[in-house]
């Protein structure tokens, strides 16, 4: 028998169910299968949102190309200075194929120019990480070293790459060495600075807990400080890759063929604006891919980032 109290609410029946229907669910509660359906709904809405963002980006690209073509059609500037989107596409095709017995541009395909530049960036940034991460750890942990080394890191970080490129050419010649050294010097300061700031920002509670458990200085550094600082260190490496990419064109102004910077330099000498723009677009697209890869690496190596 179901009893109704004076407030009009249904009291539990003999089975202990608030609704008295024997289902075991209180009024207003979600059924057991609701979480799965809710997850499916969230996935559906996430897919719809992703399609909307993709459509918005596509629309922005179409508007940009239409405005570009309108400027060319209006003849505001000579065609040699502002080529049409079609001219740039033809430059892409020429740079990526063998045409009339000519292999790409400067006897290398566009993908080969890009691959050489990416290899230089990988080597320069890799050396910068090997030096910059330990350097940042020392700056962040050892105060006397921070007093001595931090101004030097800041000094290097403020220098534009072209400021010391000529000096590197004098020291190392015009082969690969000055290019790698330039990218190393350009990428090292952001890695060291990010590492030092990340180590200093490790919560004091973690360090004190490690000390309470008997961890020594080395164990505190490698078991507590370094893992806690890893997300910011990876962000510093990601920023360094971007800086190295912006510096590779300067590095390849000296004997840079094959290389995307050397390609752009040679095209500029012969007023091949369409090739220059094609090279710039190739740099930008590959930069987007690189950034996406680093974001994936961050999600894989530090999945706890951004979570409470």
C-alpha positions in Angstrom: 0.0 0.0 0.0 1.3 3.5 -0.9 1.0 6.2 1.7 0.7 9.9 0.7 1.9 12.4 3.2 0.5 15.8 3.9 2.8 17.6 1.5 1.5 15.6 -1.4 4.7 13.7 -2.0 4.6 10.0 -2.3 6.2 8.1 0.5 8.3 4.9 -0.1 6.3 1.7 -0.5 7.0 -1.6 1.0 9.8 -2.2 -1.5 11.5 1.0 -0.5 11.0 2.7 -3.9 10.1 6.4 -3.6 7.8 6.2 -6.6 6.2 3.0 -5.5 6.6 1.5 -9.0 9.2 -1.0 -8.0 11.7 0.3 -10.6 14.3 1.5 -8.0 14.6 5.0 -9.7 13.8 8.1 -7.7 11.7 10.8 -9.5 13.8 12.9 -11.7 16.8 10.5 -11.7 18.5 9.4 -14.9 18.1 5.8 -15.9 21.2 3.6 -15.9 21.6 3.6 -19.7 21.5 7.4 -19.8 25.3 7.9 -19.4 26.0 5.9 -22.6 23.4 7.8 -24.5 24.7 11.1 -23.1 28.2 10.2 -24.2 26.8 9.4 -27.7 25.0 12.7 -27.8 28.1 14.5 -26.8 30.1 12.8 -29.5 27.4 13.7 -32.0 27.4 17.4 -31.0 31.2 17.4 -31.0 31.2 16.1 -34.6 28.6 18.7 -35.6 30.7 21.4 -34.0 33.8 20.2 -35.7 32.0 20.3 -39.1 30.8 23.8 -38.4 34.4 25.0 -37.6 35.7 23.3 -40.7 33.0 25.0 -42.8 33.9 28.3 -41.2 37.5 27.9 -42.1 36.7 26.8 -45.6 34.4 29.9 -46.0 37.2 32.2 -44.8 39.6 30.6 -47.3 37.1 31.1 -50.1 36.6 34.7 -49.2 40.4 35.3 -49.0 40.9 33.7 -52.5 38.0 35.7 -53.9 39.4 39.0 -52.5 42.8 38.1 -53.9 41.5 37.4 -57.3 39.4 40.6 -57.2 42.6 42.6 -56.5 44.4 41.0 -59.4 41.4 41.5 -61.8 41.2 45.1 -60.8 44.8 45.6 -61.8 45.7 47.6 -58.8 49.3 46.3 -59.0 51.3 44.8 -61.9 50.8 41.0 -62.4 54.5 40.4 -61.8 54.1 41.9 -58.3 50.8 40.4 -57.3 50.1 37.1 -59.2 46.7 35.5 -59.2 45.8 32.4 -57.2 45.9 30.5 -60.5 49.5 31.7 -61.2 50.6 30.6 -57.7 48.9 27.2 -58.2 50.8 26.8 -61.5 54.0 27.6 -59.6 53.2 24.9 -57.1 52.7 22.4 -60.0 56.0 23.5 -61.7 57.9 23.3 -58.4 56.5 19.8 -57.7 56.9 18.1 -61.0 59.3 17.5 -63.9 58.3 19.8 -66.8 60.1 20.3 -70.1 63.0 18.2 -68.8 63.4 20.5 -65.8 63.1 18.9 -62.4 61.1 21.2 -60.1 63.0 24.4 -59.4 66.8 24.6 -59.0 66.8 20.9 -60.0 64.9 19.9 -56.8 61.2 19.3 -56.2 59.3 21.5 -53.8 59.0 18.6 -51.3 62.7 18.0 -51.5 63.4 21.7 -50.7 61.0 21.5 -47.8 62.4 18.2 -46.5 66.0 19.6 -46.4 64.8 22.7 -44.4 62.8 20.5 -42.0 65.9 18.3 -41.5 67.9 21.4 -40.6 65.2 22.5 -38.2 65.1 19.1 -36.6 68.9 19.0 -36.1 69.2 22.5 -34.8 66.2 22.3 -32.5 67.3 18.8 -31.3 70.7 20.1 -30.3 69.0 23.1 -28.7 66.8 20.8 -26.6 69.8 18.7 -25.5 71.6 21.8 -24.3 68.6 24.0 -23.3 66.7 21.6 -21.1 69.7 20.8 -18.8 70.6 24.5 -18.8 67.1 25.5 -17.8 67.0 22.9 -15.0 70.3 24.3 -13.6 69.0 27.9 -13.9 65.8 27.0 -12.2 67.3 25.1 -9.3 70.8 26.5 -8.6 70.5 30.2 -7.7 74.2 31.1 -8.3 74.1 29.6 -11.8 70.9 31.5 -12.5 72.6 34.8 -11.6 75.4 34.1 -14.1 73.6 32.3 -16.9 70.1 33.8 -17.1 71.3 37.2 -18.4 73.2 35.3 -21.2 70.1 33.4 -22.2 68.1 36.7 -22.2 70.8 38.3 -24.3 70.7 35.6 -26.9 66.9 35.6 -27.0 66.8 39.3 -27.9 69.2 38.9 -30.8 67.6 38.5 -34.3 69.2 35.7 -36.3 70.5 37.9 -39.0 72.6 39.8 -36.4 75.0 36.8 -35.9 74.6 35.0 -39.2 77.5 36.8 -40.8 79.7 36.0 -37.8 78.8 32.3 -38.1 79.6 32.4 -41.8 83.1 33.8 -41.0 83.6 31.1 -38.4 82.2 28.1 -40.1 82.1 28.8 -43.9 79.0 28.5 -46.1 78.2 24.8 -45.8 75.8 23.3 -43.4 77.5 24.2 -40.2 76.5 27.9 -40.0 72.9 27.0 -40.7 72.7 24.5 -38.0 74.5 26.8 -35.5 72.1 29.6 -36.3 69.0 27.4 -35.7 70.6 26.1 -32.5 71.2 29.5 -31.2 67.8 30.7 -32.2 66.0 27.8 -30.6 68.0 27.4 -27.4 66.9 30.5 -25.4 63.1 29.8 -25.4 63.7 26.2 -24.4 66.1 27.2 -21.5 63.8 30.0 -20.4 60.6 27.8 -20.5 62.4 25.0 -18.6 63.7 27.4 -15.9 60.3 29.0 -15.4 58.6 25.6 -15.3 61.0 24.2 -12.7 60.6 27.3 -10.5 56.8 27.0 -10.8 56.6 23.5 -9.4 54.3 23.6 -6.4 56.2 23.7 -3.1 53.9 21.0 -1.6 55.2 18.5 -4.1 58.8 19.3 -3.3 58.2 19.2 0.5 56.4 15.9 0.1 59.4 14.5 -1.7 61.8 15.7 1.0 59.5 14.2 3.7 59.8 10.9 1.9 63.6 11.1 2.0 64.3 12.2 -1.6 67.7 13.8 -2.2 68.4 16.7 -4.5 68.9 14.5 -7.5 65.7 12.5 -6.8 63.8 15.8 -6.3 65.0 17.1 -9.6 64.4 14.1 -11.8 61.4 12.4 -10.0 59.4 15.5 -9.0 60.5 18.8 -10.5 61.1 17.5 -14.1 57.9 15.5 -14.5 55.9 18.4 -13.0 57.6 20.9 -15.4 57.3 18.6 -18.5 54.2 20.3 -20.0 55.8 23.7 -20.0 59.1 22.3 -21.2 57.3 20.8 -24.2 55.6 24.1 -24.8 59.0 25.8 -24.9 60.3 23.2 -27.4 57.2 23.8 -29.5 57.9 27.6 -29.5 61.5 26.9 -30.3 60.5 24.9 -33.4 58.5 27.9 -34.6 61.4 30.3 -34.0 63.7 27.9 -35.9 61.3 27.7 -38.8 61.1 31.5 -39.0 65.0 31.6 -38.9 65.6 28.9 -41.5 64.9 31.3 -44.4 67.7 33.6 -43.0 69.9 30.6 -42.5 69.4 29.5 -46.1 70.2 32.8 -47.7 73.8 31.5 -47.7 74.2 28.6 -50.1 70.7 27.3 -49.2 69.8 25.2 -52.2 68.3 22.8 -51.7 66.1 24.3 -49.0 62.8 26.3 -49.0 64.7 29.5 -48.0 67.1 29.1 -50.8 64.2 28.5 -53.2 62.5 31.7 -52.1 65.8 33.6 -52.3 66.5 32.4 -55.9 63.0 33.2 -57.0 63.2 36.7 -55.5 66.4 37.3 -57.6 64.5 36.6 -60.8 61.2 38.4 -59.8 59.3 35.1 -59.7 56.7 36.3 -57.3 54.4 33.3 -57.8 57.2 31.0 -56.7 58.0 33.1 -53.7 54.3 33.0 -52.6 54.2 29.3 -53.3 57.2 28.8 -51.0 55.7 30.9 -48.3 52.4 28.9 -48.5 54.4 25.7 -48.3 56.2 26.9 -45.2 52.9 27.9 -43.6 51.2 24.7 -44.3 54.1 22.6 -43.1 54.2 24.7 -40.0 50.5 24.0 -39.3 51.3 20.2 -39.6 54.3 20.5 -37.3 52.3 22.4 -34.7 49.5 19.8 -34.8 52.1 17.0 -34.4 53.6 18.7 -31.3 50.1 19.1 -29.8 49.5 15.4 -30.3 52.9 14.7 -28.7 51.9 16.8 -25.7 48.6 15.0 -25.3 50.4 11.7 -25.5 53.2 12.5 -23.1 51.4 14.7 -20.6 47.8 13.6 -20.7 47.2 15.2 -17.2 47.8 18.7 -18.6 44.8 21.0 -18.1 43.0 18.5 -15.8 42.3 19.3 -12.1 
